[in-house]
Amino acid sequence: MKNELDSRFILSVFDKIKTHGKEDGEGHMLEGVKAYTDFDGYTLFLEDASVQLSFGFHNQYHFDYEKAEQLEQFERKLQHIQANYQAGTTK
C-alpha cells in the first residue's frame, strides 16, 4: 500500500471481513479490523485501534494514524486477512 492504494485489494479485504467477521451493530470485526460503511454506502471504512482508512468514490482514500509503525501493523493485518480468508464464502 505504499504510495498508491490498490482498490481491488481494499474491496477484497472489506468483503472478507463482512463475510467472515462477527457483526457488532455498526459493521463487522475480523482479526482486530472493523469494516463498515457510511450511511449511504459510498464510503468504506477499515479500522483497528490505531488506524482508520476511509475509501470512497473514485478510489479516493485517507489514512488517519499517529505513527508510521501503526500504519505498518495495520497493513500487515489487512495482508493477513487477504491471504487467509476466501471472499464470498463463510467459514
C-alpha positions in Angstrom: 0.0 0.0 0.0 3.0 2.3 -0.4 2.3 5.4 -2.4 -0.8 4.1 -4.2 -3.6 2.1 -2.7 -4.8 -0.9 -4.7 -8.6 -0.5 -4.8 -9.2 -4.2 -5.6 -7.2 -5.2 -2.5 -9.2 -2.9 -0.2 -12.5 -4.1 -1.6 -11.5 -7.7 -1.3 -10.4 -7.3 2.3 -13.6 -5.4 3.1 -15.6 -8.3 1.6 -13.7 -10.9 3.5 -14.3 -9.0 6.8 -18.0 -8.7 6.0 -18.2 -12.4 5.1 -16.1 -13.9 7.9 -16.2 -11.3 10.6 -18.5 -11.0 13.6 -21.3 -8.4 13.3 -21.1 -5.8 16.0 -24.0 -3.4 15.2 -22.0 -0.9 13.3 -20.2 -3.3 11.0 -18.1 -6.5 11.1 -14.9 -7.3 13.0 -12.3 -9.8 12.0 -8.7 -10.2 13.2 -8.9 -6.9 15.0 -10.1 -4.9 11.9 -13.5 -3.4 11.7 -15.3 -2.9 8.4 -18.3 -0.6 7.9 -19.8 2.0 5.5 -21.2 5.5 5.9 -25.0 5.9 5.9 -25.2 5.9 2.1 -22.7 3.2 1.5 -20.4 5.3 -0.7 -17.5 5.4 1.7 -16.0 2.2 3.2 -14.0 2.2 6.4 -11.5 -0.2 7.7 -10.0 0.4 11.1 -8.3 -1.0 14.1 -7.5 0.6 17.4 -4.8 2.9 15.9 -5.6 3.4 12.2 -8.6 4.3 10.2 -8.8 4.0 6.4 -11.6 5.7 4.6 -12.0 4.6 1.0 -14.6 6.3 -1.2 -15.9 7.5 -4.5 -13.4 7.5 -7.4 -11.0 5.4 -5.3 -10.2 8.4 -3.0 -8.8 7.3 0.3 -7.4 8.7 3.5 -5.4 7.1 6.4 -5.7 8.5 9.9 -2.9 7.4 12.3 -0.3 8.9 14.6 2.8 6.8 14.0 4.2 5.1 10.9 4.5 1.9 12.9 0.8 1.9 13.4 0.2 2.0 9.7 2.7 -0.8 9.0 0.9 -3.0 11.6 -2.4 -2.2 10.1 -1.2 -3.0 6.6 0.1 -6.4 7.9 -3.3 -7.1 9.4 -5.0 -6.4 6.0 -2.5 -8.6 4.2 -3.1 -11.4 6.7 -6.8 -11.2 6.1 -6.3 -11.2 2.3 -4.1 -14.2 2.5 -6.0 -16.3 5.0 -9.7 -15.9 4.1 -11.7 -16.6 0.9 -14.1 -13.9 -0.4 -17.8 -14.6 -0.6 -17.7 -17.9 1.5 -18.4 -18.5 5.1 -16.1 -20.4 7.4 
